[in-house]
């Protein structure tokens, strides 16, 4: 019966976490970790011989249920990749919780022992954004993308604030249960305040929002949702015909007031070599058909581009030989391009999907890079760049952050564009790989959080949907239906102010990382004393 109870607690926690990713069940996140905390405490107090192993197995089950429940749609992009994501991400979560369990046992009896879970989990989430296996889709603070009016204070804390909020409530509720409801009324009142006060602060920030429409600086943007099937048509069709077809649809929508046209990720399917990109059909066509008629227009568009290295040029870690010719090397990029009267700017997507666009640590695993999943007609690891380049208009008054697809789920990363001068954000993406599943809806919702963290308005151009405008409060406007062709003409207001989060980054996570380091150091010191039996 004891084993069944522990198993039930693990399953319950996994189901609660999974359900919390679906509105209107977001509030379940405030209780989702309570079963795991009870589970680990019961194992600690039991006579089970292999306590750590038992905690690991049961928490792994809980996190696997969570991962599958909320990211099962990856299967449509890659069956093998989805299994790897479920297994690996659940493993990292379980190991983080196991480390917490191990360290808590060493400080058993300490008043703060259960609270060390917060800095440890926060450190895990933060470090998970920094390495080549970054898969931060299920960062706890992302839950509130579906209740964005609860977390307007993310402009100070980023999503880490949401993670802390969730754990504080869970831990207090756990302590209430552990104390057998002694002083439960006071503690329950405290829980209510901890939930309601941040929501109240959020409402206050909404009511005092200061970014006002300024018609002198508003930028009229045409956002295009071409709706080209990425599986059957986009990369197998006539690139000239696709480009001409979309041009025919938008040419009569653009006026002299239109300052930007936004088209989605990898919209241009011509093989564009950066060494002579100005000579390509696609670039010449856009210049001749649009820029000659509308000289103040800026075109932001996605493409796959290639760069050929000269004979003595230093190769990147992702450079590959051309047709096994060891003397000719090139790189492949998922690229955002801006065209205007001053010329052409390129930005290479640099937060790449692990196992899809990049083999982790290509310098070490280059022989395995061909195992990277083929999406969009290229194999192997894509190239990246070190800086978050901003697309500026002719007079440098408007800077656009060219955020490409997966990059939009990384808060600090997007903040780097803002620090480099971006006062608007364009998200260009192709979410059709996931078909009509929660995946593209979650991806859209995360854009709300980037808008709040940076207080920047966003033009979102998605090949198959959902294209829309996201204002600085995270509200969506002019959403286009999924898997339908659509066009949005909107006025976006640039903002030059920087939020606390943009200026200083993820302060909570950085503090948590230092605390985790100190906790581990303290635990090692205690380990020299009489160890606990495991």
C-alpha positions in Angstrom: 0.0 0.0 0.0 2.9 2.4 0.8 4.3 1.8 -2.7 0.9 2.5 -4.3 0.5 5.7 -2.4 3.9 7.0 -3.5 3.2 6.0 -7.1 -0.2 7.8 -6.9 1.5 11.0 -5.5 4.0 11.0 -8.4 1.3 10.5 -11.0 -0.9 13.2 -9.4 2.0 15.7 -9.5 2.7 15.0 -13.2 -1.0 15.3 -14.1 -1.4 18.6 -12.2 1.7 20.1 -13.9 0.5 18.9 -17.3 -3.0 20.4 -16.7 -1.6 23.7 -15.5 -0.3 24.5 -19.1 -3.9 24.7 -20.3 -6.1 27.7 -19.5 -8.2 27.9 -17.4 -6.2 25.4 -15.2 -3.2 27.6 -14.7 -3.9 27.9 -11.0 -3.1 24.2 -10.6 0.6 25.1 -10.8 0.2 26.5 -7.2 -0.5 22.9 -5.9 1.3 20.7 -8.4 4.5 20.2 -6.5 2.8 19.5 -3.2 2.4 15.8 -3.9 6.1 15.5 -4.8 7.1 17.3 -1.6 5.0 14.9 0.4 6.4 11.9 -1.5 10.0 12.8 -0.8 9.3 13.5 2.8 7.5 10.1 3.2 10.4 8.3 1.6 12.8 10.1 3.9 10.9 9.0 6.9 10.4 5.4 5.7 12.7 2.4 6.0 13.2 2.1 2.3 16.8 1.2 1.7 17.5 2.9 -1.6 15.8 6.3 -0.8 17.6 8.3 -3.5 16.9 5.8 -6.2 13.3 5.6 -5.3 12.9 9.4 -5.3 14.6 9.6 -8.6 12.4 7.0 -10.2 9.1 8.5 -8.9 10.0 12.1 -9.7 11.2 11.0 -13.2 7.8 9.4 -13.7 6.1 12.7 -12.6 8.2 14.8 -14.9 7.8 12.4 -17.8 4.0 12.7 -17.5 4.3 16.5 -17.5 6.6 16.6 -20.5 4.5 14.3 -22.6 1.3 16.0 -21.6 2.4 19.4 -22.7 4.9 18.8 -25.5 3.6 15.6 -27.2 3.1 17.6 -30.4 6.8 17.5 -31.1 6.1 14.1 -32.5 4.7 15.7 -35.6 8.0 17.3 -36.4 10.1 14.3 -35.4 9.1 11.1 -33.7 12.7 10.3 -32.6 13.4 13.9 -31.6 10.2 14.0 -29.5 11.2 10.9 -27.6 14.7 12.3 -27.0 13.2 15.6 -25.7 10.8 13.8 -23.3 13.4 11.5 -21.9 16.2 14.0 -21.6 14.2 16.9 -20.2 12.5 14.7 -17.7 15.9 13.3 -16.7 17.3 16.8 -16.1 14.3 17.7 -14.0 14.5 14.5 -11.9 18.2 14.9 -11.3 17.6 18.5 -10.1 15.0 17.2 -7.7 17.2 14.4 -6.6 20.0 16.9 -5.8 17.6 18.9 -3.8 16.5 15.7 -1.9 20.1 14.8 -1.2 21.1 18.2 0.0 18.0 18.6 2.1 18.8 15.4 3.9 22.2 16.7 4.9 20.6 19.8 6.5 17.7 17.8 8.0 16.0 19.6 10.8 17.0 23.0 9.5 14.1 25.5 9.3 15.0 26.4 5.7 15.7 23.0 4.3 12.6 22.6 2.1 13.2 26.1 0.7 16.5 25.2 -0.9 14.3 23.8 -3.7 13.6 27.3 -5.0 17.2 28.4 -5.8 18.1 24.9 -7.0 15.2 24.7 -9.5 15.7 28.3 -10.6 19.4 27.6 -11.2 18.4 24.5 -13.3 16.0 26.6 -15.4 18.6 29.3 -15.9 21.5 27.1 -16.8 19.1 25.2 -19.2 18.9 28.4 -21.3 22.7 28.7 -21.6 23.9 25.4 -23.1 23.5 23.7 -26.5 20.8 21.4 -25.2 18.6 24.3 -24.2 14.9 23.2 -24.1 13.2 25.7 -21.9 9.6 25.3 -23.2 8.5 24.1 -19.7 10.2 26.7 -17.6 7.6 27.1 -14.8 7.2 30.8 -15.2 6.0 30.2 -18.8 2.8 28.9 -17.3 1.5 32.4 -16.9 1.7 33.1 -20.6 -1.9 31.9 -20.5 -2.8 34.3 -17.8 -0.5 37.2 -18.7 -2.5 39.8 -16.8 -1.4 38.1 -13.6 2.3 38.8 -14.3 2.8 42.3 -15.7 5.6 42.5 -13.1 7.7 40.2 -15.4 9.2 43.5 -16.6 11.2 43.4 -13.4 11.7 39.6 -12.8 11.2 37.9 -16.1 9.7 34.4 -16.0 11.9 33.5 -13.1 9.6 35.5 -10.9 6.8 33.2 -11.9 8.8 30.1 -11.0 9.5 31.6 -7.5 5.9 32.5 -7.1 4.8 28.9 -7.9 7.2 27.4 -5.5 6.5 29.7 -2.6 2.8 28.8 -2.7 3.5 25.1 -3.1 6.0 25.0 -0.2 3.7 26.9 2.2 0.8 24.6 1.4 3.1 21.6 1.9 4.1 22.9 5.3 0.5 23.4 6.3 -0.2 19.8 5.5 3.0 18.7 7.4 2.0 20.7 10.5 -1.3 18.8 10.6 -3.2 22.1 10.0 -1.8 23.8 13.1 -2.3 27.5 12.6 -3.6 26.6 9.2 -6.0 29.6 9.1 -3.1 32.0 9.4 -1.0 30.1 6.8 -3.9 29.8 4.4 -4.5 33.5 4.7 -0.8 34.0 3.9 -1.1 31.8 0.8 -4.1 33.8 -0.3 -2.1 37.0 0.0 0.9 35.6 -1.8 -1.4 34.7 -4.7 -3.5 37.9 -4.7 -0.8 40.5 -4.1 1.2 39.8 -7.3 -2.0 39.8 -9.3 -3.0 43.1 -7.7 0.4 44.6 -8.6 -0.1 43.4 -12.1 -3.5 45.0 -12.4 -1.9 48.3 -11.0 0.8 48.2 -13.7 -1.9 47.7 -16.4 -3.8 50.7 -15.1 -0.7 52.9 -15.1 0.7 51.8 -18.4 2.5 54.8 -19.8 3.2 53.8 -23.4 0.9 56.0 -25.5 0.3 56.0 -29.2 2.4 58.6 -30.9 1.2 59.1 -34.5 4.5 60.8 -35.4 6.5 57.7 -34.6 4.0 54.9 -35.3 5.2 52.5 -37.9 2.6 51.0 -40.3 3.4 47.3 -40.7 2.0 44.8 -43.1 2.2 41.3 -41.5 1.9 38.5 -44.0 0.7 34.9 -43.2 1.2 33.1 -46.6 0.1 29.7 -45.3 2.3 27.5 -47.4 2.4 23.8 -46.3 5.9 23.2 -45.0 5.6 19.5 -45.5 4.4 19.3 -49.1 4.7 22.6 -50.8 7.1 25.1 -49.2 10.4 23.5 -49.9 9.4 21.4 -52.9 7.7 24.0 -55.0 8.7 26.7 -57.4 10.4 29.4 -55.3 9.8 32.0 -58.0 6.1 31.1 -58.2 5.7 31.3 -54.4 7.4 34.7 -54.3 5.4 36.1 -57.2 2.1 34.7 -55.7 2.6 36.5 -52.4 3.7 39.7 -54.2 0.5 39.7 -56.2 -1.5 39.5 -52.9 0.3 42.3 -51.1 1.2 44.8 -53.8 -2.1 46.6 -53.6 -2.1 46.6 -49.8 1.1 48.6 -49.5 0.9 52.4 -49.6 3.4 55.2 -49.1 2.5 55.1 -45.4 3.6 51.5 -45.0 7.0 51.3 -43.4 7.5 47.6 -42.9 6.5 44.3 -44.5 7.0 41.2 -42.3 7.2 37.8 -43.9 7.8 34.5 -42.0 10.8 32.4 -41.3 12.4 30.7 -44.3 9.9 32.3 -46.6 12.5 32.6 -49.4 13.4 29.1 -50.5 15.9 30.0 -53.2 19.4 28.9 -52.4 20.8 32.3 -51.3 24.6 32.5 -51.2 25.6 35.4 -49.0 28.8 35.9 -50.9 26.8 37.3 -53.8 23.3 37.5 -52.3 22.5 40.8 -54.1 22.6 38.9 -57.5 19.9 36.4 -56.5 16.6 36.4 -58.2 14.6 36.8 -54.9 16.5 39.8 -53.7 16.4 41.5 -57.1 12.7 40.8 -57.4 11.9 42.4 -54.0 14.0 45.5 -54.8 12.6 45.9 -58.3 9.0 45.2 -57.4 8.6 47.0 -54.0 11.6 49.2 -53.1 11.6 51.1 -56.3 8.0 52.0 -55.9 8.1 52.5 -52.1 11.6 53.8 -51.2 10.9 54.2 -47.5 9.8 50.6 -47.2 11.7 48.0 -45.0 11.2 44.3 -45.9 11.9 41.8 -43.1 11.9 38.3 -44.4 13.2 34.8 -43.5 15.4 32.7 -45.7 17.9 29.8 -45.7 21.3 31.3 -46.6 24.7 29.8 -47.4 28.2 31.2 -46.9 31.2 29.9 -48.8 34.6 30.3 -47.0 37.6 31.5 -49.0 40.6 29.3 -49.1 42.5 30.8 -46.1 39.5 32.0 -44.1 39.0 30.6 -40.6 36.3 28.0 -40.5 33.5 27.9 -38.0 32.8 24.7 -36.0 29.7 24.1 -38.1 31.4 24.5 -41.5 31.0 21.6 -43.8 32.8 20.3 -46.9 31.1 20.9 -50.3 30.4 17.5 -51.9 33.2 15.9 -49.8 35.7 18.4 -51.3 38.0 19.1 -48.4 39.1 22.4 -50.1 35.7 24.0 -50.3 33.7 24.7 -47.1 30.5 26.5 -46.4 28.0 27.2 -43.6 24.2 27.1 -43.7 22.1 29.6 -41.7 18.4 30.2 -40.8 18.5 33.8 -41.6 16.4 37.0 -41.2 17.0 39.6 -43.9 16.1 43.2 -44.0 15.9 45.0 -47.3 15.6 48.8 -47.6 17.0 51.6 -49.7 20.3 51.6 -47.8 21.0 48.0 -48.6 20.7 44.6 -47.0 21.1 43.4 -43.4 21.4 39.8 -42.3 20.9 38.1 -38.9 21.6 34.5 -38.4 19.3 32.6 -36.0 21.5 31.6 -33.1 19.2 29.9 -30.5 18.8 26.7 -32.5 16.5 23.8 -31.7 18.7 21.0 -30.3 18.8 17.9 -32.6 16.8 19.7 -35.3 18.9 22.6 -36.4 22.0 21.9 -34.4 24.0 18.9 -33.1 24.9 19.9 -29.5 28.5 21.0 -29.2 29.4 20.6 -32.8 33.1 21.1 -32.1 33.0 17.8 -30.2 30.3 15.9 -32.0 30.9 17.0 -35.6 31.0 13.5 -37.0 27.4 13.0 -35.8 26.0 16.3 -37.2 24.3 14.5 -40.1 22.0 12.9 -37.5 20.4 16.4 -37.0 16.8 16.1 -38.1 16.0 17.5 -41.6 13.4 20.3 -41.4 13.5 22.8 -44.3 15.7 21.1 -46.7 19.1 21.2 -44.8 21.0 18.6 -42.9 23.5 19.0 -40.2 24.2 21.8 -37.7 23.3 25.3 -38.8 25.7 28.2 -38.2 25.2 30.9 -35.6 26.5 34.4 -34.7 27.7 35.9 -31.4 25.7 39.1 -31.3 22.0 40.0 -31.5 22.0 42.3 -34.5 19.2 44.9 -34.8 17.7 45.9 -38.2 17.7 49.7 -38.4 15.8 51.8 -40.9 17.4 54.4 -43.1 17.6 57.2 -40.5 18.4 54.8 -37.6 15.3 56.0 -35.7 13.6 52.5 -35.7 15.4 49.4 -34.6 13.7 46.0 -35.2 14.7 42.9 -33.2 14.6 40.1 -35.8 13.6 37.2 -33.5 13.5 33.9 -35.4 11.1 31.2 -34.2 12.6 29.3 -31.2 14.5 32.4 -30.1 11.3 33.9 -28.8 11.1 31.6 -25.8 14.3 33.0 -24.3 13.7 36.2 -22.2 17.3 37.4 -21.6 18.2 36.5 -25.1 15.5 38.8 -26.6 16.5 41.4 -24.0 19.9 41.5 -25.7 18.3 42.8 -28.9 16.7 45.6 -26.9 20.0 46.5 -25.3 21.4 46.8 -28.8 18.9 49.4 -29.8 15.6 47.6 -30.8 12.5 49.5 -30.1 10.2 47.0 -31.9 10.2 43.2 -32.1 9.4 41.2 -35.2 9.0 37.4 -34.6 9.2 35.5 -37.8 8.3 31.8 -37.5 7.0 28.7 -39.2 4.9 26.7 -36.7 3.3 24.4 -39.3 5.7 21.5 -38.4 3.5 20.8 -35.3 0.2 20.7 -37.2 -3.0 21.8 -35.4 -1.8 21.0 -31.9 -1.2 23.0 -28.7 2.4 23.6 -29.9 1.8 26.7 -32.0 -0.7 28.1 -29.5 1.9 27.8 -26.7 4.6 29.4 -28.9 2.2 32.3 -29.6 1.5 32.7 -25.9 5.2 33.0 -25.0 5.4 36.0 -27.2 3.1 37.8 -24.6 5.9 37.3 -22.0 8.5 38.8 -24.3 6.3 41.8 -24.8 5.8 42.3 -21.1 9.5 41.7 -20.2 10.7 44.3 -22.7 7.5 46.5 -23.0 8.0 46.3 -26.8 5.2 45.8 -29.3 5.6 42.8 -31.5 4.7 42.0 -35.1 4.4 38.2 -35.4 4.5 36.7 -38.9 3.9 33.0 -38.8 3.8 31.0 -42.1 0.7 29.0 -41.1 -0.4 31.0 -38.1 -1.0 32.5 -35.7 0.2 35.9 -37.1 -0.8 38.9 -35.0 0.2 42.0 -33.2 1.2 41.7 -29.5 1.1 45.0 -27.6 3.4 46.0 -24.7 0.9 44.5 -22.2 0.9 41.2 -23.9 -2.6 41.5 -25.4 -3.1 40.0 -28.8 -4.6 41.9 -31.7 -5.7 41.0 -35.3 -5.0 37.2 -34.8 -5.2 35.3 -38.1 -6.8 31.9 -38.1 -4.7 28.8 -38.1 -3.8 27.4 -41.6 -5.4 30.2 -43.5 -3.8 32.9 -45.6 -4.0 36.3 -43.9 -2.7 39.9 -43.9 -2.6 42.4 -41.1 -2.1 46.1 -41.6 -1.3 47.6 -38.1 0.4 50.6 -36.6 3.1 49.7 -34.1 4.5 52.2 -31.6 8.2 52.0 -30.8 9.4 52.3 -27.3 13.0 53.4 -26.4 12.7 52.9 -22.6 14.4 49.9 -21.1 12.7 47.8 -18.4 14.6 46.6 -15.3 14.7 43.1 -16.7 16.2 44.3 -20.0 18.8 46.5 -18.1 19.9 43.9 -15.6 18.8 40.6 -17.0 17.5 37.6 -15.0 18.6 38.9 -11.5 16.6 36.3 -9.6 18.1 33.4 -11.5 21.6 34.8 -11.1 21.1 35.2 -7.3 19.7 31.7 -7.2 22.7 30.3 -9.0 25.0 31.8 -6.4 22.9 30.5 -3.6 22.9 27.0 -5.1 26.7 27.1 -5.3 26.8 28.1 -1.6 24.3 25.4 -0.6 26.3 22.7 -2.5 29.5 24.0 -0.9 27.9 23.9 2.6 26.6 20.4 1.9 30.1 19.2 0.9 31.4 20.6 4.2 28.6 18.7 6.1 29.5 15.6 4.1 32.8 15.4 5.9 30.8 14.8 9.0 28.9 11.6 9.7 26.9 11.0 6.5 23.3 10.0 6.3 22.5 6.4 5.2 21.1 6.3 1.7 
